[in-house]
Amino acid sequence: MSTYELYYWPSIQGRGEFIRLAFEDAGAAYVDVARGPDGIKLMQSMMQSGDSLRPFAPPFVKTKELILAQVANILNFLGLRLGLVSSDEEGRARALQLQLTIADFLSEIHDTHHPVSNAMYYEEQVEAAKKRSEQFVRLRMPKFLSYFEGALSQQASGSYLLGSQCSYVDLSLFQTLAGLEYAFPKAFDSLRGSIPRSLEVAERVKARPGIAAYLGSSRRLPFNQHDLFRHYPELDLNQ
Amino acid sequence: MSTYELYYWPSIQGRGEFIRLAFEDAGAAYVDVARGPDGIKLMQSMMQSGDSLRPFAPPFVKTKELILAQVANILNFLGLRLGLVSSDEEGRARALQLQLTIADFLSEIHDTHHPVSNAMYYEEQVEAAKKRSEQFVRLRMPKFLSYFEGALSQQASGSYLLGSQCSYVDLSLFQTLAGLEYAFPKAFDSLRGSIPRSLEVAERVKARPGIAAYLGSSRRLPFNQHDLFRHYPELDLNQ
């Protein structure tokens, strides 16, 4: 069994976490390269290498055959090998559709604290951040959450997003809900009652052996204020 | 040959255009449903239908087997059937990686004029839009453009992004460059000299029979100020 190499910033969960969860759930052999000695340097040198399709940004994964970037692309490719998606073309397309909708959600979540530019500090864009977050918690967060709840409501009770088998999308939904609960605790609390199926899936994901072991280990980094999900009370629901 | 049904807003190019270009280039039989009678109503009713995986937003495509949403997912699925991507798993992953990087670029382009919320008018967020655009034209637009130029520089002269065959990603690169030229003419002009290979690919895409016929037809909508790409002179490079 070959060992996968994951390249991602070593001190945050960020977008790399969606890949870590897939590896951990599947019990795959992987190295989180940038958390090792000289890891960030190694990661950066691979981003500048001229002899293959470079990643635009971390995370990326090196397999025996190629270097893969973009979370949804990595999961679409590895999902098959890790047993985290059905193998037919239609099933894979449904999973990818949901994963890309999660990616859109994450992008909007990120931009609540960085609506102007990633190259500027939060403090330099806090006024725009407040305006964006107000719209986010009032309109976008409920819309995205009810979308996933709706997808679950089309499945039999006790199922996952794509049927009876857990897929990489369920792992990503768990992570998204955990992040929202950390970043927007009041807004999240106010919506809890409307997403029972999603919360139940998150609980089941958390209890899966690979995930439970991972969450209890030092490999799982805590949420923090340099991450994708950030808790700024002034951006949370205020009423 | 079955006819594909495309569902997208009928008065803009937007994200639907990336699908239209693939259909047009391949000469595929498709109906742009929302441009027909009662089309928007039809589109909206399909988004509320409870019996399959709903799209979160247009565009989406109905094939014989399923309803597909998310541009990159649609192109990944249809690319194979339309002959717009190589059929091996590695080649498809490379294409999807590039397409998702274009999707990230488009999302940042959109947010230059809507940094706070899609539910508010441009005029209500023009101050944040100016700040975001300044960062966009100075940092992000050059970074994304040089990424695609770099991917092309790894190919032999006269090739496309993924080799000698034109793929759906090349069509999307053409559309992105056309949109940037419309929206940010000064910034685009200032970067022209640094992206010769990308401009050459765009010219070759434009000259492909299916694309040339499409661009000359009434099916190609003009760029306009309700679209993804918008030309606000105050957001363009100002020096």
Interface residues (C-beta under 8 A of the other chain):
Chain A: G50 D51 S52 L53 R54 P55 F56 E65 L66 L68 A69 Q70 A72 N73 N76 F77 E89 E90 A93 R94 L96 Q97 L98 L100 T101 A103 D104 S107 D111 P115 V116 S117 A119 M120 Q125 A128 K131 R132 Q135 F136 L139 F144 Y147 G150 A151 Q154
Chain B: G50 D51 S52 L53 R54 P55 F56 E65 L66 L68 A69 Q70 A72 N73 N76 F77 E89 E90 A93 R94 L96 Q97 L98 L100 T101 A103 D104 S107 D111 P115 V116 S117 A119 M120 Q125 A128 K131 R132 Q135 F136 L139 F144 Y147 G150 A151 Q154
